[in-house]
């Protein structure tokens, strides 16, 4: 079955990444099945031949984006790919040029002050407080999806408190976010990070983070 035929295929401008969004289907395939389908279409191989490794190469734990063991790109390099799921929505992304990560979150009217303090920079919380409540939930979810996507793209690293990172505010940045205030762990590469927000049906927000 070609899962790409049942979803929406997008190309992220300027990133070389392709994204597949599936939502609302009665029998949506699992996350790995969707990612294999996207890679199969992109690389021109059967989906059953796509090999994904979820164990971290450094610590062996299952975290961050998966490693694509097969296929290789036409130049012999590795594919960069990731997938995220929330309810009946699955978002997968694949690229040959830049490491990437995917995040998807359901919007909540009130996540709670303790959670917000752990997740968001003080300047982000201030910006959220100034928003109309009807818009605030989706903007909060988009910010968190962006941070999740970034940490998945980075993969194995020292623990980074999300509240130390300040990102541009969704809606004010045209749907392509940037890091406003970084942390030493990211070095100078943070200036090249981009967050490409992806539309998904329902009360959800999704984003693909691409590293420079």
mmCIF file of the C-alpha atoms, coordinates in Angstrom:
data_MODEL
# 
_entry.id   MODEL 
# 
loop_
_atom_site.group_PDB 
_atom_site.id 
_atom_site.type_symbol 
_atom_site.label_atom_id 
_atom_site.label_alt_id 
_atom_site.label_comp_id 
_atom_site.label_asym_id 
_atom_site.label_entity_id 
_atom_site.label_seq_id 
_atom_site.pdbx_PDB_ins_code 
_atom_site.Cartn_x 
_atom_site.Cartn_y 
_atom_site.Cartn_z 
_atom_site.occupancy 
_atom_site.B_iso_or_equiv 
_atom_site.pdbx_formal_charge 
_atom_site.auth_seq_id 
_atom_site.auth_comp_id 
_atom_site.auth_asym_id 
_atom_site.auth_atom_id 
_atom_site.pdbx_PDB_model_num 
ATOM 1   C CA . UNK A 1 1   ? 0.000  0.000  0.000  1.00 0.00 ? 1   UNK A CA 1 
ATOM 2   C CA . UNK A 1 2   ? 1.309  3.468  -0.930 1.00 0.00 ? 2   UNK A CA 1 
ATOM 3   C CA . UNK A 1 3   ? 0.637  5.541  2.193  1.00 0.00 ? 3   UNK A CA 1 
ATOM 4   C CA . UNK A 1 4   ? 1.647  8.722  0.381  1.00 0.00 ? 4   UNK A CA 1 
ATOM 5   C CA . UNK A 1 5   ? -1.463 8.437  -1.785 1.00 0.00 ? 5   UNK A CA 1 
ATOM 6   C CA . UNK A 1 6   ? -3.672 8.864  1.292  1.00 0.00 ? 6   UNK A CA 1 
ATOM 7   C CA . UNK A 1 7   ? -1.949 11.934 2.717  1.00 0.00 ? 7   UNK A CA 1 
ATOM 8   C CA . UNK A 1 8   ? -0.754 15.392 1.797  1.00 0.00 ? 8   UNK A CA 1 
ATOM 9   C CA . UNK A 1 9   ? 2.769  15.778 0.458  1.00 0.00 ? 9   UNK A CA 1 
ATOM 10  C CA . UNK A 1 10  ? 4.550  19.073 1.084  1.00 0.00 ? 10  UNK A CA 1 
ATOM 11  C CA . UNK A 1 11  ? 7.959  20.475 0.223  1.00 0.00 ? 11  UNK A CA 1 
ATOM 12  C CA . UNK A 1 12  ? 9.540  22.823 2.748  1.00 0.00 ? 12  UNK A CA 1 
ATOM 13  C CA . UNK A 1 13  ? 10.852 25.790 0.814  1.00 0.00 ? 13  UNK A CA 1 
ATOM 14  C CA . UNK A 1 14  ? 14.582 26.278 0.977  1.00 0.00 ? 14  UNK A CA 1 
ATOM 15  C CA . UNK A 1 15  ? 15.220 23.162 3.066  1.00 0.00 ? 15  UNK A CA 1 
ATOM 16  C CA . UNK A 1 16  ? 15.099 20.324 0.545  1.00 0.00 ? 16  UNK A CA 1 
ATOM 17  C CA . UNK A 1 17  ? 12.817 18.444 2.948  1.00 0.00 ? 17  UNK A CA 1 
ATOM 18  C CA . UNK A 1 18  ? 9.619  16.633 2.007  1.00 0.00 ? 18  UNK A CA 1 
ATOM 19  C CA . UNK A 1 19  ? 6.792  16.155 4.479  1.00 0.00 ? 19  UNK A CA 1 
ATOM 20  C CA . UNK A 1 20  ? 3.886  13.727 4.519  1.00 0.00 ? 20  UNK A CA 1 
ATOM 21  C CA . UNK A 1 21  ? 0.806  14.506 6.607  1.00 0.00 ? 21  UNK A CA 1 
ATOM 22  C CA . UNK A 1 22  ? -1.830 11.836 7.273  1.00 0.00 ? 22  UNK A CA 1 
ATOM 23  C CA . UNK A 1 23  ? -4.846 12.541 9.447  1.00 0.00 ? 23  UNK A CA 1 
ATOM 24  C CA . UNK A 1 24  ? -8.426 11.481 9.961  1.00 0.00 ? 24  UNK A CA 1 
ATOM 25  C CA . UNK A 1 25  ? -8.206 8.106  8.273  1.00 0.00 ? 25  UNK A CA 1 
ATOM 26  C CA . UNK A 1 26  ? -9.961 5.096  9.721  1.00 0.00 ? 26  UNK A CA 1 
ATOM 27  C CA . UNK A 1 27  ? -6.851 2.942  9.506  1.00 0.00 ? 27  UNK A CA 1 
ATOM 28  C CA . UNK A 1 28  ? -3.894 5.300  9.634  1.00 0.00 ? 28  UNK A CA 1 
ATOM 29  C CA . UNK A 1 29  ? -0.649 3.270  9.456  1.00 0.00 ? 29  UNK A CA 1 
ATOM 30  C CA . UNK A 1 30  ? 1.761  3.354  12.356 1.00 0.00 ? 30  UNK A CA 1 
ATOM 31  C CA . UNK A 1 31  ? 4.433  6.037  12.562 1.00 0.00 ? 31  UNK A CA 1 
ATOM 32  C CA . UNK A 1 32  ? 7.192  3.827  11.143 1.00 0.00 ? 32  UNK A CA 1 
ATOM 33  C CA . UNK A 1 33  ? 4.939  2.714  8.297  1.00 0.00 ? 33  UNK A CA 1 
ATOM 34  C CA . UNK A 1 34  ? 4.275  6.320  7.316  1.00 0.00 ? 34  UNK A CA 1 
ATOM 35  C CA . UNK A 1 35  ? 7.960  7.227  7.472  1.00 0.00 ? 35  UNK A CA 1 
ATOM 36  C CA . UNK A 1 36  ? 8.933  4.173  5.424  1.00 0.00 ? 36  UNK A CA 1 
ATOM 37  C CA . UNK A 1 37  ? 6.333  5.147  2.828  1.00 0.00 ? 37  UNK A CA 1 
ATOM 38  C CA . UNK A 1 38  ? 7.720  8.658  2.522  1.00 0.00 ? 38  UNK A CA 1 
ATOM 39  C CA . UNK A 1 39  ? 11.310 7.425  2.249  1.00 0.00 ? 39  UNK A CA 1 
ATOM 40  C CA . UNK A 1 40  ? 10.300 4.793  -0.295 1.00 0.00 ? 40  UNK A CA 1 
ATOM 41  C CA . UNK A 1 41  ? 8.680  7.425  -2.497 1.00 0.00 ? 41  UNK A CA 1 
ATOM 42  C CA . UNK A 1 42  ? 11.617 9.827  -2.100 1.00 0.00 ? 42  UNK A CA 1 
ATOM 43  C CA . UNK A 1 43  ? 14.322 7.224  -2.728 1.00 0.00 ? 43  UNK A CA 1 
ATOM 44  C CA . UNK A 1 44  ? 12.519 5.070  -5.290 1.00 0.00 ? 44  UNK A CA 1 
ATOM 45  C CA . UNK A 1 45  ? 12.722 1.802  -3.322 1.00 0.00 ? 45  UNK A CA 1 
ATOM 46  C CA . UNK A 1 46  ? 10.037 -0.560 -1.953 1.00 0.00 ? 46  UNK A CA 1 
ATOM 47  C CA . UNK A 1 47  ? 8.729  0.489  1.438  1.00 0.00 ? 47  UNK A CA 1 
ATOM 48  C CA . UNK A 1 48  ? 9.454  -2.973 2.848  1.00 0.00 ? 48  UNK A CA 1 
ATOM 49  C CA . UNK A 1 49  ? 13.146 -2.443 2.068  1.00 0.00 ? 49  UNK A CA 1 
ATOM 50  C CA . UNK A 1 50  ? 13.483 0.722  4.135  1.00 0.00 ? 50  UNK A CA 1 
ATOM 51  C CA . UNK A 1 51  ? 15.429 0.051  7.341  1.00 0.00 ? 51  UNK A CA 1 
ATOM 52  C CA . UNK A 1 52  ? 15.007 2.315  10.377 1.00 0.00 ? 52  UNK A CA 1 
ATOM 53  C CA . UNK A 1 53  ? 17.163 2.085  13.506 1.00 0.00 ? 53  UNK A CA 1 
ATOM 54  C CA . UNK A 1 54  ? 15.725 3.722  16.613 1.00 0.00 ? 54  UNK A CA 1 
ATOM 55  C CA . UNK A 1 55  ? 18.599 3.041  19.022 1.00 0.00 ? 55  UNK A CA 1 
ATOM 56  C CA . UNK A 1 56  ? 20.875 6.026  19.622 1.00 0.00 ? 56  UNK A CA 1 
ATOM 57  C CA . UNK A 1 57  ? 24.339 5.389  18.162 1.00 0.00 ? 57  UNK A CA 1 
ATOM 58  C CA . UNK A 1 58  ? 25.982 6.874  21.267 1.00 0.00 ? 58  UNK A CA 1 
ATOM 59  C CA . UNK A 1 59  ? 23.979 5.510  24.193 1.00 0.00 ? 59  UNK A CA 1 
ATOM 60  C CA . UNK A 1 60  ? 21.684 2.851  22.708 1.00 0.00 ? 60  UNK A CA 1 
ATOM 61  C CA . UNK A 1 61  ? 18.541 4.450  24.121 1.00 0.00 ? 61  UNK A CA 1 
ATOM 62  C CA . UNK A 1 62  ? 15.470 5.078  21.977 1.00 0.00 ? 62  UNK A CA 1 
ATOM 63  C CA . UNK A 1 63  ? 15.365 8.840  21.663 1.00 0.00 ? 63  UNK A CA 1 
ATOM 64  C CA . UNK A 1 64  ? 15.707 11.479 18.977 1.00 0.00 ? 64  UNK A CA 1 
ATOM 65  C CA . UNK A 1 65  ? 15.115 10.866 15.297 1.00 0.00 ? 65  UNK A CA 1 
ATOM 66  C CA . UNK A 1 66  ? 15.645 7.380  13.820 1.00 0.00 ? 66  UNK A CA 1 
ATOM 67  C CA . UNK A 1 67  ? 18.682 6.513  11.723 1.00 0.00 ? 67  UNK A CA 1 
ATOM 68  C CA . UNK A 1 68  ? 17.963 5.442  8.142  1.00 0.00 ? 68  UNK A CA 1 
ATOM 69  C CA . UNK A 1 69  ? 20.146 2.370  7.634  1.00 0.00 ? 69  UNK A CA 1 
ATOM 70  C CA . UNK A 1 70  ? 18.751 1.801  4.119  1.00 0.00 ? 70  UNK A CA 1 
ATOM 71  C CA . UNK A 1 71  ? 18.468 3.278  1.536  1.00 0.00 ? 71  UNK A CA 1 
ATOM 72  C CA . UNK A 1 72  ? 21.294 5.756  0.987  1.00 0.00 ? 72  UNK A CA 1 
ATOM 73  C CA . UNK A 1 73  ? 20.890 8.941  -1.031 1.00 0.00 ? 73  UNK A CA 1 
ATOM 74  C CA . UNK A 1 74  ? 21.986 8.963  -4.707 1.00 0.00 ? 74  UNK A CA 1 
ATOM 75  C CA . UNK A 1 75  ? 25.352 10.371 -3.588 1.00 0.00 ? 75  UNK A CA 1 
ATOM 76  C CA . UNK A 1 76  ? 25.810 7.581  -1.048 1.00 0.00 ? 76  UNK A CA 1 
ATOM 77  C CA . UNK A 1 77  ? 25.103 9.784  1.977  1.00 0.00 ? 77  UNK A CA 1 
ATOM 78  C CA . UNK A 1 78  ? 22.441 9.101  4.580  1.00 0.00 ? 78  UNK A CA 1 
ATOM 79  C CA . UNK A 1 79  ? 18.845 10.264 4.545  1.00 0.00 ? 79  UNK A CA 1 
ATOM 80  C CA . UNK A 1 80  ? 17.697 12.422 7.424  1.00 0.00 ? 80  UNK A CA 1 
ATOM 81  C CA . UNK A 1 81  ? 14.194 11.536 8.564  1.00 0.00 ? 81  UNK A CA 1 
ATOM 82  C CA . UNK A 1 82  ? 11.801 11.696 11.477 1.00 0.00 ? 82  UNK A CA 1 
ATOM 83  C CA . UNK A 1 83  ? 8.133  11.131 12.308 1.00 0.00 ? 83  UNK A CA 1 
ATOM 84  C CA . UNK A 1 84  ? 5.705  12.189 15.035 1.00 0.00 ? 84  UNK A CA 1 
ATOM 85  C CA . UNK A 1 85  ? 2.160  11.168 15.899 1.00 0.00 ? 85  UNK A CA 1 
ATOM 86  C CA . UNK A 1 86  ? -0.721 12.713 17.873 1.00 0.00 ? 86  UNK A CA 1 
ATOM 87  C CA . UNK A 1 87  ? -4.032 10.893 17.904 1.00 0.00 ? 87  UNK A CA 1 
ATOM 88  C CA . UNK A 1 88  ? -4.970 10.083 14.317 1.00 0.00 ? 88  UNK A CA 1 
ATOM 89  C CA . UNK A 1 89  ? -2.457 12.545 12.839 1.00 0.00 ? 89  UNK A CA 1 
ATOM 90  C CA . UNK A 1 90  ? 1.001  11.479 11.633 1.00 0.00 ? 90  UNK A CA 1 
ATOM 91  C CA . UNK A 1 91  ? 3.653  13.833 10.266 1.00 0.00 ? 91  UNK A CA 1 
ATOM 92  C CA . UNK A 1 92  ? 6.792  12.422 8.610  1.00 0.00 ? 92  UNK A CA 1 
ATOM 93  C CA . UNK A 1 93  ? 9.697  14.306 7.059  1.00 0.00 ? 93  UNK A CA 1 
ATOM 94  C CA . UNK A 1 94  ? 12.739 13.287 5.007  1.00 0.00 ? 94  UNK A CA 1 
ATOM 95  C CA . UNK A 1 95  ? 15.666 15.230 3.545  1.00 0.00 ? 95  UNK A CA 1 
ATOM 96  C CA . UNK A 1 96  ? 19.115 14.725 2.078  1.00 0.00 ? 96  UNK A CA 1 
ATOM 97  C CA . UNK A 1 97  ? 20.743 18.026 3.035  1.00 0.00 ? 97  UNK A CA 1 
ATOM 98  C CA . UNK A 1 98  ? 20.089 18.799 6.688  1.00 0.00 ? 98  UNK A CA 1 
ATOM 99  C CA . UNK A 1 99  ? 19.332 16.830 9.878  1.00 0.00 ? 99  UNK A CA 1 
ATOM 100 C CA . UNK A 1 100 ? 15.742 17.387 10.923 1.00 0.00 ? 100 UNK A CA 1 
ATOM 101 C CA . UNK A 1 101 ? 13.222 16.552 13.615 1.00 0.00 ? 101 UNK A CA 1 
ATOM 102 C CA . UNK A 1 102 ? 9.428  16.522 13.776 1.00 0.00 ? 102 UNK A CA 1 
ATOM 103 C CA . UNK A 1 103 ? 7.172  17.626 16.606 1.00 0.00 ? 103 UNK A CA 1 
ATOM 104 C CA . UNK A 1 104 ? 3.383  17.535 16.883 1.00 0.00 ? 104 UNK A CA 1 
ATOM 105 C CA . UNK A 1 105 ? 1.293  18.667 19.843 1.00 0.00 ? 105 UNK A CA 1 
ATOM 106 C CA . UNK A 1 106 ? -2.380 18.921 20.733 1.00 0.00 ? 106 UNK A CA 1 
ATOM 107 C CA . UNK A 1 107 ? -3.453 22.396 21.784 1.00 0.00 ? 107 UNK A CA 1 
ATOM 108 C CA . UNK A 1 108 ? -4.581 22.696 25.404 1.00 0.00 ? 108 UNK A CA 1 
ATOM 109 C CA . UNK A 1 109 ? -6.461 25.696 26.765 1.00 0.00 ? 109 UNK A CA 1 
ATOM 110 C CA . UNK A 1 110 ? -4.422 25.738 29.956 1.00 0.00 ? 110 UNK A CA 1 
ATOM 111 C CA . UNK A 1 111 ? -1.298 23.612 30.330 1.00 0.00 ? 111 UNK A CA 1 
ATOM 112 C CA . UNK A 1 112 ? -0.614 24.951 33.827 1.00 0.00 ? 112 UNK A CA 1 
ATOM 113 C CA . UNK A 1 113 ? 1.917  27.464 35.141 1.00 0.00 ? 113 UNK A CA 1 
ATOM 114 C CA . UNK A 1 114 ? 4.400  24.814 36.297 1.00 0.00 ? 114 UNK A CA 1 
ATOM 115 C CA . UNK A 1 115 ? 4.513  23.164 32.872 1.00 0.00 ? 115 UNK A CA 1 
ATOM 116 C CA . UNK A 1 116 ? 4.802  26.496 31.086 1.00 0.00 ? 116 UNK A CA 1 
ATOM 117 C CA . UNK A 1 117 ? 7.697  27.572 33.315 1.00 0.00 ? 117 UNK A CA 1 
ATOM 118 C CA . UNK A 1 118 ? 9.560  24.348 32.492 1.00 0.00 ? 118 UNK A CA 1 
ATOM 119 C CA . UNK A 1 119 ? 8.822  24.532 28.765 1.00 0.00 ? 119 UNK A CA 1 
ATOM 120 C CA . UNK A 1 120 ? 9.046  28.185 27.812 1.00 0.00 ? 120 UNK A CA 1 
ATOM 121 C CA . UNK A 1 121 ? 11.494 31.046 28.162 1.00 0.00 ? 121 UNK A CA 1 
ATOM 122 C CA . UNK A 1 122 ? 10.310 33.990 30.262 1.00 0.00 ? 122 UNK A CA 1 
ATOM 123 C CA . UNK A 1 123 ? 9.989  36.129 27.121 1.00 0.00 ? 123 UNK A CA 1 
ATOM 124 C CA . UNK A 1 124 ? 7.894  33.424 25.445 1.00 0.00 ? 124 UNK A CA 1 
ATOM 125 C CA . UNK A 1 125 ? 5.586  33.221 28.457 1.00 0.00 ? 125 UNK A CA 1 
ATOM 126 C CA . UNK A 1 126 ? 5.183  36.988 28.424 1.00 0.00 ? 126 UNK A CA 1 
ATOM 127 C CA . UNK A 1 127 ? 4.276  36.907 24.716 1.00 0.00 ? 127 UNK A CA 1 
ATOM 128 C CA . UNK A 1 128 ? 1.770  34.093 25.320 1.00 0.00 ? 128 UNK A CA 1 
ATOM 129 C CA . UNK A 1 129 ? 0.116  36.016 28.146 1.00 0.00 ? 129 UNK A CA 1 
ATOM 130 C CA . UNK A 1 130 ? -0.521 38.932 25.791 1.00 0.00 ? 130 UNK A CA 1 
ATOM 131 C CA . UNK A 1 131 ? -2.430 36.786 23.292 1.00 0.00 ? 131 UNK A CA 1 
ATOM 132 C CA . UNK A 1 132 ? -6.158 36.331 23.107 1.00 0.00 ? 132 UNK A CA 1 
ATOM 133 C CA . UNK A 1 133 ? -7.039 33.054 24.912 1.00 0.00 ? 133 UNK A CA 1 
ATOM 134 C CA . UNK A 1 134 ? -8.599 31.631 21.744 1.00 0.00 ? 134 UNK A CA 1 
ATOM 135 C CA . UNK A 1 135 ? -5.266 31.969 19.929 1.00 0.00 ? 135 UNK A CA 1 
ATOM 136 C CA . UNK A 1 136 ? -2.957 31.302 22.852 1.00 0.00 ? 136 UNK A CA 1 
ATOM 137 C CA . UNK A 1 137 ? -3.515 27.531 23.003 1.00 0.00 ? 137 UNK A CA 1 
ATOM 138 C CA . UNK A 1 138 ? -2.467 26.915 19.398 1.00 0.00 ? 138 UNK A CA 1 
ATOM 139 C CA . UNK A 1 139 ? 0.534  29.254 19.625 1.00 0.00 ? 139 UNK A CA 1 
ATOM 140 C CA . UNK A 1 140 ? 1.663  27.485 22.817 1.00 0.00 ? 140 UNK A CA 1 
ATOM 141 C CA . UNK A 1 141 ? 1.294  24.096 21.111 1.00 0.00 ? 141 UNK A CA 1 
ATOM 142 C CA . UNK A 1 142 ? 3.276  25.322 18.104 1.00 0.00 ? 142 UNK A CA 1 
ATOM 143 C CA . UNK A 1 143 ? 6.099  26.605 20.308 1.00 0.00 ? 143 UNK A CA 1 
ATOM 144 C CA . UNK A 1 144 ? 6.293  23.263 22.095 1.00 0.00 ? 144 UNK A CA 1 
ATOM 145 C CA . UNK A 1 145 ? 6.139  21.327 18.809 1.00 0.00 ? 145 UNK A CA 1 
ATOM 146 C CA . UNK A 1 146 ? 9.076  23.426 17.562 1.00 0.00 ? 146 UNK A CA 1 
ATOM 147 C CA . UNK A 1 147 ? 11.164 22.708 20.662 1.00 0.00 ? 147 UNK A CA 1 
ATOM 148 C CA . UNK A 1 148 ? 10.345 19.004 20.525 1.00 0.00 ? 148 UNK A CA 1 
ATOM 149 C CA . UNK A 1 149 ? 11.328 18.911 16.859 1.00 0.00 ? 149 UNK A CA 1 
ATOM 150 C CA . UNK A 1 150 ? 14.628 20.659 17.593 1.00 0.00 ? 150 UNK A CA 1 
ATOM 151 C CA . UNK A 1 151 ? 15.623 18.269 20.373 1.00 0.00 ? 151 UNK A CA 1 
ATOM 152 C CA . UNK A 1 152 ? 14.745 15.278 18.182 1.00 0.00 ? 152 UNK A CA 1 
ATOM 153 C CA . UNK A 1 153 ? 16.833 16.707 15.340 1.00 0.00 ? 153 UNK A CA 1 
ATOM 154 C CA . UNK A 1 154 ? 19.819 17.201 17.646 1.00 0.00 ? 154 UNK A CA 1 
ATOM 155 C CA . UNK A 1 155 ? 19.519 13.693 19.086 1.00 0.00 ? 155 UNK A CA 1 
ATOM 156 C CA . UNK A 1 156 ? 22.108 12.690 21.676 1.00 0.00 ? 156 UNK A CA 1 
ATOM 157 C CA . UNK A 1 157 ? 23.247 15.704 23.671 1.00 0.00 ? 157 UNK A CA 1 
ATOM 158 C CA . UNK A 1 158 ? 23.525 16.862 27.241 1.00 0.00 ? 158 UNK A CA 1 
ATOM 159 C CA . UNK A 1 159 ? 20.155 17.603 28.811 1.00 0.00 ? 159 UNK A CA 1 
ATOM 160 C CA . UNK A 1 160 ? 18.858 20.966 27.687 1.00 0.00 ? 160 UNK A CA 1 
ATOM 161 C CA . UNK A 1 161 ? 16.116 22.714 29.632 1.00 0.00 ? 161 UNK A CA 1 
ATOM 162 C CA . UNK A 1 162 ? 13.578 23.899 27.028 1.00 0.00 ? 162 UNK A CA 1 
ATOM 163 C CA . UNK A 1 163 ? 12.934 27.069 29.047 1.00 0.00 ? 163 UNK A CA 1 
ATOM 164 C CA . UNK A 1 164 ? 16.496 28.228 28.342 1.00 0.00 ? 164 UNK A CA 1 
ATOM 165 C CA . UNK A 1 165 ? 15.696 28.467 24.627 1.00 0.00 ? 165 UNK A CA 1 
ATOM 166 C CA . UNK A 1 166 ? 13.769 31.427 23.278 1.00 0.00 ? 166 UNK A CA 1 
ATOM 167 C CA . UNK A 1 167 ? 12.121 31.017 19.880 1.00 0.00 ? 167 UNK A CA 1 
ATOM 168 C CA . UNK A 1 168 ? 10.334 33.484 17.655 1.00 0.00 ? 168 UNK A CA 1 
ATOM 169 C CA . UNK A 1 169 ? 6.588  33.593 18.257 1.00 0.00 ? 169 UNK A CA 1 
ATOM 170 C CA . UNK A 1 170 ? 4.407  31.638 15.802 1.00 0.00 ? 170 UNK A CA 1 
ATOM 171 C CA . UNK A 1 171 ? 2.166  33.963 13.825 1.00 0.00 ? 171 UNK A CA 1 
ATOM 172 C CA . UNK A 1 172 ? 4.687  36.786 14.074 1.00 0.00 ? 172 UNK A CA 1 
ATOM 173 C CA . UNK A 1 173 ? 7.355  35.006 12.010 1.00 0.00 ? 173 UNK A CA 1 
ATOM 174 C CA . UNK A 1 174 ? 5.408  33.858 8.964  1.00 0.00 ? 174 UNK A CA 1 
ATOM 175 C CA . UNK A 1 175 ? 5.437  30.180 9.923  1.00 0.00 ? 175 UNK A CA 1 
ATOM 176 C CA . UNK A 1 176 ? 9.226  29.825 9.656  1.00 0.00 ? 176 UNK A CA 1 
ATOM 177 C CA . UNK A 1 177 ? 10.639 30.234 13.145 1.00 0.00 ? 177 UNK A CA 1 
ATOM 178 C CA . UNK A 1 178 ? 14.117 30.925 14.425 1.00 0.00 ? 178 UNK A CA 1 
ATOM 179 C CA . UNK A 1 179 ? 16.001 30.673 17.682 1.00 0.00 ? 179 UNK A CA 1 
ATOM 180 C CA . UNK A 1 180 ? 16.116 34.103 19.312 1.00 0.00 ? 180 UNK A CA 1 
ATOM 181 C CA . UNK A 1 181 ? 18.149 33.158 22.389 1.00 0.00 ? 181 UNK A CA 1 
ATOM 182 C CA . UNK A 1 182 ? 20.263 29.988 22.357 1.00 0.00 ? 182 UNK A CA 1 
ATOM 183 C CA . UNK A 1 183 ? 22.285 27.909 24.812 1.00 0.00 ? 183 UNK A CA 1 
ATOM 184 C CA . UNK A 1 184 ? 26.045 27.134 24.748 1.00 0.00 ? 184 UNK A CA 1 
ATOM 185 C CA . UNK A 1 185 ? 25.375 23.474 23.923 1.00 0.00 ? 185 UNK A CA 1 
ATOM 186 C CA . UNK A 1 186 ? 24.278 24.451 20.401 1.00 0.00 ? 186 UNK A CA 1 
ATOM 187 C CA . UNK A 1 187 ? 27.443 26.392 19.590 1.00 0.00 ? 187 UNK A CA 1 
ATOM 188 C CA . UNK A 1 188 ? 27.228 28.813 16.670 1.00 0.00 ? 188 UNK A CA 1 
ATOM 189 C CA . UNK A 1 189 ? 25.010 26.580 14.548 1.00 0.00 ? 189 UNK A CA 1 
ATOM 190 C CA . UNK A 1 190 ? 21.825 27.828 16.185 1.00 0.00 ? 190 UNK A CA 1 
ATOM 191 C CA . UNK A 1 191 ? 21.637 30.752 13.759 1.00 0.00 ? 191 UNK A CA 1 
ATOM 192 C CA . UNK A 1 192 ? 20.979 28.326 10.896 1.00 0.00 ? 192 UNK A CA 1 
ATOM 193 C CA . UNK A 1 193 ? 18.159 26.412 12.613 1.00 0.00 ? 193 UNK A CA 1 
ATOM 194 C CA . UNK A 1 194 ? 14.724 26.896 11.065 1.00 0.00 ? 194 UNK A CA 1 
ATOM 195 C CA . UNK A 1 195 ? 11.300 25.769 12.239 1.00 0.00 ? 195 UNK A CA 1 
ATOM 196 C CA . UNK A 1 196 ? 8.831  25.044 9.430  1.00 0.00 ? 196 UNK A CA 1 
ATOM 197 C CA . UNK A 1 197 ? 5.298  24.895 10.811 1.00 0.00 ? 197 UNK A CA 1 
ATOM 198 C CA . UNK A 1 198 ? 3.143  22.297 9.071  1.00 0.00 ? 198 UNK A CA 1 
ATOM 199 C CA . UNK A 1 199 ? -0.671 22.533 8.939  1.00 0.00 ? 199 UNK A CA 1 
ATOM 200 C CA . UNK A 1 200 ? -2.461 19.536 10.413 1.00 0.00 ? 200 UNK A CA 1 
ATOM 201 C CA . UNK A 1 201 ? -6.214 18.996 10.796 1.00 0.00 ? 201 UNK A CA 1 
ATOM 202 C CA . UNK A 1 202 ? -7.820 19.317 14.197 1.00 0.00 ? 202 UNK A CA 1 
ATOM 203 C CA . UNK A 1 203 ? -6.736 21.223 17.261 1.00 0.00 ? 203 UNK A CA 1 
ATOM 204 C CA . UNK A 1 204 ? -3.064 20.371 16.749 1.00 0.00 ? 204 UNK A CA 1 
ATOM 205 C CA . UNK A 1 205 ? 0.208  22.018 15.767 1.00 0.00 ? 205 UNK A CA 1 
ATOM 206 C CA . UNK A 1 206 ? 3.176  20.465 13.994 1.00 0.00 ? 206 UNK A CA 1 
ATOM 207 C CA . UNK A 1 207 ? 6.632  21.704 13.063 1.00 0.00 ? 207 UNK A CA 1 
ATOM 208 C CA . UNK A 1 208 ? 9.745  20.417 11.329 1.00 0.00 ? 208 UNK A CA 1 
ATOM 209 C CA . UNK A 1 209 ? 13.082 21.693 12.657 1.00 0.00 ? 209 UNK A CA 1 
ATOM 210 C CA . UNK A 1 210 ? 15.987 21.715 10.216 1.00 0.00 ? 210 UNK A CA 1 
ATOM 211 C CA . UNK A 1 211 ? 19.590 22.148 11.342 1.00 0.00 ? 211 UNK A CA 1 
ATOM 212 C CA . UNK A 1 212 ? 21.897 24.378 9.282  1.00 0.00 ? 212 UNK A CA 1 
# 
